[in-house]
C-alpha cells in the first residue's frame, strides 16, 4: 500500500497496563514525557482491569470538538497484545482521525513486532511524533481486521482454535509469569493432546476436514511474539489467512515447527486465504478458541471470521 498522507498527531492518549507481563512505571513515564515534548497535549491513563482500555479509548474519542482537551488523534498503547486488543475494540468503531501507536510492554508483543520488527520502541515512537507522513520514516497505514461474527468483536493479531486456546486455560492455574508461564502451559496441554474433529471453510469451500490440532486465522504473521504461524500473511491485502495443522502433527512439536515456519512443509498443514473463514468443531461440542490472547468462552461449535479491509489506522514504518 502506498504512503498515506496524514496530519501530524497533536494530542495523545497514552495507555499503560500495570498488569501486563513486563509493566514498568519508568517506561510509562518515558513514553509520556516523549509525547509531551512533541505534542500539544498528552494525557496518561493506567488501566484498572479487563475492558478498561476499551472504555478509556471510547470516552476520549467521544469528546466534542469544543471540549478541553479535545479528542486525541493518537492512541499510544504501552502493554502486551491483550492491551492492544482492548484499545482496538474502542478505536475501530469510532469516527474521527485517531490512529494507533504501539509500545511493547507485555509478554508476547506480537502487535509491535508485526509492525516495527526489532526496532527499539523509542526509535519508532520518535518517528511517529516527528518524522511522519510522505517522505518520512513513519507513515499511516490502514490494516485489515477480522470480525468474529458470533461476538462482533474485532480480531487484531489473530484467532486460534485447538491446543493454543486450551493452553490459555492451563496457564491460569500455573504459579509462573511471562513467557515461562505460557511455555509451561503449552507443554502441559500438548502432552497427550487429542486433536478435535474439525472443519475449515474459506469463502464457501472446505479446505480441511478431520482431526485438527489448531486452526489459526489472521492477521499478524506471529503469535506469542515468536511463532511464525502465518508466514504469508499481508496486513492490508483485504484477505484473511488461515493455517490449519492437522492431526498427523503431534501437538508438542508445534512450537518448534512454527518458530521458523517449518510447519508449512508438513503434509498435514493447510494454508489458504479468503474474505470469510469458518472454523467448526464437527462433533457439536464447544470449539476451543482464543483471539488476541483472550479465551472465547461464549463460542459454541462454530466461529466465523469476516474481513474488515483497512479498518484499523495505525502508525508503521515507511519501509517495512
ChimeraX attribute file (.defattr): number of C-alpha atoms within 10 A of each C-alpha:
attribute: neighborCount
match mode: 1-to-1
recipient: residues
	/A:1	9
	/A:2	9
	/A:3	16
	/A:4	14
	/A:5	13
	/A:6	13
	/A:7	11
	/A:8	15
	/A:9	22
	/A:10	16
	/A:11	22
	/A:12	26
	/A:13	25
	/A:14	25
	/A:15	28
	/A:16	29
	/A:17	28
	/A:18	19
	/A:19	17
	/A:20	18
	/A:21	18
	/A:22	18
	/A:23	19
	/A:24	18
	/A:25	12
	/A:26	9
	/A:27	16
	/A:28	22
	/A:29	14
	/A:30	13
	/A:31	24
	/A:32	20
	/A:33	12
	/A:34	15
	/A:35	26
	/A:36	16
	/A:37	12
	/A:38	15
	/A:39	15
	/A:40	12
	/A:41	17
	/A:42	20
	/A:43	14
	/A:44	15
	/A:45	15
	/A:46	16
	/A:47	18
	/A:48	12
	/A:49	10
	/A:50	13
	/A:51	16
	/A:52	19
	/A:53	27
	/A:54	19
	/A:55	17
	/A:56	19
	/A:57	24
	/A:58	19
	/A:59	12
	/A:60	19
	/A:61	22
	/A:62	15
	/A:63	14
	/A:64	11
	/A:65	9
	/A:66	8
	/A:67	9
	/A:68	9
	/A:69	15
	/A:70	15
	/A:71	23
	/A:72	24
	/A:73	20
	/A:74	25
	/A:75	24
	/A:76	24
	/A:77	28
	/A:78	28
	/A:79	29
	/A:80	30
	/A:81	30
	/A:82	25
	/A:83	28
	/A:84	30
	/A:85	25
	/A:86	23
	/A:87	24
	/A:88	25
	/A:89	20
	/A:90	21
	/A:91	25
	/A:92	17
	/A:93	12
	/A:94	13
	/A:95	9
	/A:96	12
	/A:97	14
	/A:98	22
	/A:99	22
	/A:100	23
	/A:101	23
	/A:102	28
	/A:103	27
	/A:104	22
	/A:105	25
	/A:106	25
	/A:107	22
	/A:108	25
	/A:109	25
	/A:110	25
	/A:111	28
	/A:112	24
	/A:113	20
	/A:114	19
	/A:115	19
	/A:116	20
	/A:117	14
	/A:118	9
	/A:119	12
	/A:120	11
	/A:121	18
	/A:122	13
	/A:123	11
	/A:124	22
	/A:125	21
	/A:126	17
	/A:127	20
	/A:128	24
	/A:129	19
	/A:130	15
	/A:131	17
	/A:132	24
	/A:133	20
	/A:134	15
	/A:135	11
	/A:136	15
	/A:137	18
	/A:138	24
	/A:139	24
	/A:140	24
	/A:141	25
	/A:142	19
	/A:143	21
	/A:144	25
	/A:145	29
	/A:146	28
	/A:147	18
	/A:148	20
	/A:149	14
	/A:150	13
	/A:151	12
	/A:152	11
	/A:153	16
	/A:154	27
	/A:155	25
	/A:156	25
	/A:157	26
	/A:158	25
	/A:159	28
	/A:160	25
	/A:161	27
	/A:162	24
	/A:163	25
	/A:164	28
	/A:165	23
	/A:166	21
	/A:167	22
	/A:168	20
	/A:169	16
	/A:170	17
	/A:171	20
	/A:172	12
	/A:173	10
	/A:174	13
	/A:175	7
	/A:176	13
	/A:177	12
	/A:178	13
	/A:179	15
	/A:180	13
	/A:181	18
	/A:182	22
	/A:183	14
	/A:184	16
	/A:185	22
	/A:186	24
	/A:187	18
	/A:188	15
	/A:189	22
	/A:190	21
	/A:191	12
	/A:192	11
	/A:193	17
	/A:194	16
	/A:195	21
	/A:196	23
	/A:197	19
	/A:198	26
	/A:199	20
	/A:200	26
	/A:201	19
	/A:202	21
	/A:203	13
	/A:204	12
	/A:205	11
	/A:206	12
	/A:207	15
	/A:208	22
	/A:209	16
	/A:210	15
	/A:211	20
	/A:212	27
	/A:213	26
	/A:214	26
	/A:215	27
	/A:216	24
	/A:217	28
	/A:218	32
	/A:219	29
	/A:220	27
	/A:221	23
	/A:222	24
	/A:223	29
	/A:224	19
	/A:225	21
	/A:226	16
	/A:227	20
	/A:228	20
	/A:229	31
	/A:230	25
	/A:231	17
	/A:232	16
	/A:233	20
	/A:234	17
	/A:235	24
	/A:236	19
	/A:237	12
	/A:238	17
	/A:239	24
	/A:240	29
	/A:241	26
	/A:242	29
	/A:243	24
	/A:244	29
	/A:245	27
	/A:246	25
	/A:247	19
	/A:248	14
	/A:249	19
	/A:250	16
	/A:251	25
	/A:252	17
	/A:253	13
	/A:254	22
	/A:255	19
	/A:256	12
	/A:257	18
	/A:258	19
	/A:259	16
	/A:260	14
	/A:261	17
	/A:262	13
	/A:263	23
	/A:264	19
	/A:265	10
	/A:266	13
	/A:267	11
	/A:268	17
	/A:269	19
	/A:270	18
	/A:271	17
	/A:272	19
	/A:273	18
	/A:274	18
	/A:275	17
	/A:276	18
	/A:277	28
	/A:278	21
	/A:279	26
	/A:280	25
	/A:281	24
	/A:282	17
	/A:283	11
	/A:284	12
	/A:285	13
	/A:286	15
	/A:287	26
	/A:288	26
	/A:289	29
	/A:290	23
	/A:291	23
	/A:292	25
	/A:293	22
	/A:294	15
	/A:295	20
	/A:296	16
	/A:297	11
	/A:298	10
	/A:299	16
	/A:300	16
	/A:301	16
	/A:302	21
	/A:303	21
	/A:304	18
	/A:305	26
	/A:306	21
	/A:307	23
	/A:308	19
	/A:309	18
	/A:310	15
	/A:311	19
	/A:312	22
	/A:313	20
	/A:314	18
	/A:315	27
	/A:316	25
	/A:317	20
	/A:318	20
	/A:319	10
	/A:320	9
